[in-house]
Amino acid sequence: MTMKAHSRRDFLVGAAKAAALGVSGTAGLSGVSAFATPQTQASATNADARLIPYGAAVRSGALASDMSYRAAIIANCQIIVPEGEMKWPDIHPARGEYRFEKADALVDFARQNAIEIRGHTLAWYGGMPAWTATIGSRAEAELELVGHIETVVSRYRGAIPSWDVVNEPLADWPEDATSLRPSIWMKHLGPDYLPIALRATAAADPDARLVLNEYDVEYKGPRFAARRKALLQLLRSLRDANVPLHGVGLQAHLFAGRVIDRDGLQAFLAEIAALKLDVLITELDVIDYELPGKVSERDALVAAMAGQFLESVCEVVRPKAILTWGLSDRYTWVPTYFKRPDGMPNRPLPLDADLKRKPLFDVIEEYRRKTV
Ligand code: XIL
């Protein structure tokens, strides 16, 4: 179904009707009942307001078809984020055509289970649908980017309190804040695409928390130091220009073969805190393709890597949230890019493929309890 115009009013009216009819757990605001379940209280019981909220990226297809995975998400997550359902290819597959079914289903699922949902993502170089390559001018690029953000963000106003507005803006090895990664937006708008995207998001939902999400900022080595420096410059320049921005997302796709730069990361986070920006851990997982095959040893090393990272972070700031990029090894992006040479399945996430807790789960729990 194509929905060119779907107002926030429809969305909220739908939600209000559902609430008035007491149909939480059945058809939600979009009429999607794929996630219907009699059990809707589980997340409330495991949410403790004193702890840092935990969340995970989810897949709508698996939530609809795999009931044990679905129950694990409800039991463990206070927040979810769509792994792909709000990216351009899914939600805006052709010029002027929006498809909201999967994103709506996730928003319904979150509401029905009293779980918060984050939005991901609005301005990214990666995974763009083919039609965007035909954008031919600055004016057209601005029209498409702003139009997309207005349409998507206003649809979920009041339902999505926090957005990864800009994802992975930095070049691999940046010289300074203007060394941004090539994208359709950089090509036509240059670095202006950041303020354009952030301002459009703030205009579409003045209450949303706007996050700039980035990766590869936690390790030892000159490339990572350059990335921290460039990111701080970028954040300062946005702040100086009064561009709306509330937080920085550290993706934290941790490579078990690399070394966390505790001092470098802590100095970087102190500067971010001084800019009065929130810190969120948005996509934590531990990429284990270079680790030994033996499962007990590997799980311990994965947990230790995450522990070093979380310790460094939590000594300096209290993250607003800790999200992993998936909950269970049953559904993870890692093997698509980082298969193990020995052919054994990757184990990057807090629950194993049988949904059993791993040492990584316990480490995250430990740091959720820490306060700065
Ligand atoms: C990944 C998804 O997990 C995959 O399913 C998809 O094919 C490609 O994108 N950083 C990000 C995420 O910000 O959006 C990426 O997600 C993983 C890296």
Boltz pocket constraint, residues with backbone or C-beta under 6 A from the ligand:
constraints:
  - pocket:
      binder: B
      contacts: [[A, 83], [A, 84], [A, 127], [A, 167], [A, 251], [A, 283], [A, 333]]
      max_distance: 6.0
